[in-house]
Amino acid sequence: MIITVNDRMQQGYVYALEAQEGTDFSVEFNPFFSPAKMLEMGVFEGRYLNDCRAEFPADWFVAAQLSDQANPDVNYFGIKSRQPLSVWRDKGWIYGPDPRGWFQWFCRYWLGRRLPAIDEIQIKRWKGFARHAGQIRANCDVGDVFCRPRQRQALLQWSYDPMI
């Protein structure tokens, strides 16, 4: 299947799906949630994929927590959780053909797009994010989901289990 993207940030970008949705991941990549589940739980203050929904399956958005304006209350942990995209660009955290960053890459990877060089970079970044889970384990009592809510929200936004 071929996907053509025409949204506010990309026009005429075309990619092929080489794997079935949600399958055939790198052995090093084991996301805890699907993009649909992340959107349902409340990520990125409800503002992430609003103008590019046509690229992704409609069922991802049936229960999604969305907002026309960035709204921290929409997030699972009810806190502000994101930096402007300009910060991501300035820090060099945007790679390849995914101008919205890691989550856009993850959504496209979940759908079945495979770009080996970019996938390797993004999976390495995902693996590195596990340090936040270690900080929660080291500083929070088991079951205290109110301890370090910013880090827990960040874990959710990188498809790690924030309830550790």
N, C-alpha and C positions, 0 to 999 in steps of 0.2 A: 504494500500500500504506500502511496505517496501523499505527503501532507504539504500543502502550500500555506505559508503564513503571510497574512496581510493584516497587521495591527498597528497600533500607534508607534511601536518601537522597531518593527521589522516589516519590510515590504518585499514580497517576492522571494522570501527564503523558502527553499524546498528541501525536504528530507524524506528519506525512505524508512519504513519500519521493517527491520530485519529480524525481529523476534516477536513472539506473541506477547501481548500486554501482560506485565507483571511476572515475566519468566526470563530464563536464560541470563541471569545476572552473573557478573564476575564472582568467583568464589570468595573474593575479599569483601564483597558488598552484601550486607544483610540488613536492609532497612527494616525498622520495626513497624512502620505504618505505610500504607499506600498514600499517594497524593490525595485521593478522595477522602480518606479517613483524616488526614491532617487538616484539610479544608473544613471538614465537618467539626473537628474538635476546636478549631479557632486558631489560625496562624496569621502572622503578618498584619495584624490589626484589621483583617477583613479586606485588605486593599490590594492583594497581590496580582491576581490573574483577571481582574475585572474587565479589561478591554481586549483580552485575547481568549475568551472562553470558547470561541468557535474552533480553535485548534484542538481542544481536548474533549473527551467524551462528556456528553450532557449529564450523564449520571454522576459525574464527579461533583456537580454543583447542586444536586437536588437538596442535600442537607447541609451544604456549605454555609459557614458563618461569614457573610460578606457585608461590606459597608461601602457606601459611596465616598466616605471620608475615612482616613485612618482613625480607627477607634479602638483604643486599648481594651475596652470592655468586651470586645468581640473575642479577644484572645482567651485561650483556655484558662490561663492563670490571671487574666484580667489586668495585665500590666503592659506598659509600653515595651516594645520588644525589637524594634528595628531601627536601623540607621538609614538615612537617605541613600538612594542609589548612587548619588554623587560621591559619597564616602567610599562605597565599594569600588567605584571606578578609580578614585584617587589612590586607594591602597593596592590596586592591581588584582582585585579579587574576581574580576569578570573575565571569563575565558571563552574563547571560540565563538560560536554562533548563538550564544545564549545571553543576550544583553541584559536580562533581568537577574542573572546570577545562578547560584547553586540550585535553588528550587526549580527554576525553569529547566535546567539541565536534568534534574531528577524526574520531572514530569515527562520529559521527552524520552529519557532512558526507560522509564516505567512503561511508556507506550511501545517501545521496541526500537527506538533509534539507537544505533551503535556508531560511535566515532572513537575508535580505540585510543588515540592520543589524548583527546579531551576527556574521555571516560576515565583514563588512568589518573589524570590530574584531579578530577572531581572526587573520585573514590578515595584517593590519598587524603584529600581535604576532609572528607566525611570521616575517615578513620581517625584523623587527628583530632576531630571534634570530641571524641570519646573522653578526652581529659576532663570535660565538664561533668561527666557522670562520675568520674573519680573524685572530683571535688565535692560533689553532693554526698557520695558515700562517706567521705572523710569528715564532713562537717555537719551532717544532718542525722537525726535519729531515724531509724527505719520506720516508714509509714507516715512521717511528717511531711506531707506534700506542700505545706506552707513554708517550709524552709527553702531558701534560695529560689524563689519563684522565677526570677529573671533567667537563671541558668536552666531551670526546668522548661521554661517556655522556649529557650534557645534549643534545648535538646529536642523538643517536639518539632521545631522548625527544621531540624536536620534529621528527622525520622529516627530518633532514638527514643527509648522508653523514658518519659520524664517522671514516672511514678516509682522509680527505684528507691 
